Each structure stands twice: as C-alpha cells, then as structure tokens.
C-alpha cells in the first residue's frame, strides 16, 4: 500500500468511528425522544474540523490534482466530483447543527430533521469512503510513478487546513475517542497518526 493512502486510510477509520457514534446517537435519539446536545455538538465539531478541513482538503488540494496531472480521472471511481459530495455533506451537517437545540428539548420535528440528515450523512460518507478505497486508492498505487508517490507522501503527511484554520489531528483523535467511549463504540487503532504519517 502506498504510504500516502495509508495516511488517508487511517483518517477514514477515524471518520468511521465517529460515524458509528452518530449512528448510536440517532438510536438513542429515537428511543429516548430527545437528543443529547453535547455529544451532538462534538460530532459536528469533528465533521467540520477533521473530515472537512483536514481530510477533504488533503484529498481536494493534493491527491486529486496529482492524479489529474498524470492524466488519471478520479471521477471514474468516485461517480461524481468531490466538490458535489462535499457540498451535499455540508448541507447535512448544517441541518443537523440547526436541529440540535430544539431536538435536545424533545421537539419532534427537530428530532426528525436531525435523524434524517444524520442517516443521510452516514450513508453518503460510507459510500464515498468505499469508492475511494475500492477504486481510487488502487488506481493511485498502479498509476502514479514512484517519485510522484514520494512527493504525495510528504504533502499528505502533515496537518493541514483550509486556509482559515489549521487542523490539529491529535485534538480530533481525542474528540473521536471521547465520543466512542460515551457511545460504547470501539476505538480505532491508528498505527501512525494523520499528523505523523
């Protein structure tokens, strides 16, 4: 496995951990008729900070342009553009965030909004992770020259941000683990943190 895709795989496992927490959150929400606001807000912080500003920015600004530069078309694997999926994900996260306060008070319409957008977000991200791992990453391993892979490793290893905020992976790992402990979800074992490659 290319080292750079191993970095991204580690990040996928961490994202999946928090998606599993979100799934448990929805189950509790439905059974208890209210949403726990603090864990819901923590999940939003993770999805906005780590998934959006760290992981997705690496894929958009480093990985995909590298592939296109050598004539590889990532959309062949992904089915649509990363920007389209990113926008759809943002809409779900925004809708969940708006629903937190009323849903935590038991408002039925807000509970429905939160659960529907949470379920759609989980499905969107899991499908996208699968497309990357089943098609895109093997394509990278096959198509990229060794020198390009080495440059990619260097570019993807550090923490990165979206130009407004730097991503601090350890902070998000701690947040993901607190959520996992709260919802009794197994913690992901990460051999190398996203910051260290």
Protein Blocks (a to p, Z undefined) as FASTA:
>chain_A
ZZklmmmmmmmmmmmmmmmmmmmmmmmmmmnopacfklmmmmmmmmmmmmmmmmmmmmmm
mmmmmmmmnopafklmnopafklmmmmmmmmmmmmmmmmmmmmnopaklmmmmmmmmmmm
mmmmmmmmmmmmmmmmmmmmmmpcfklmmmmmmmmmpccdehlaccdfklmmmmmmmmmm
mnopacdddfbafklZZ
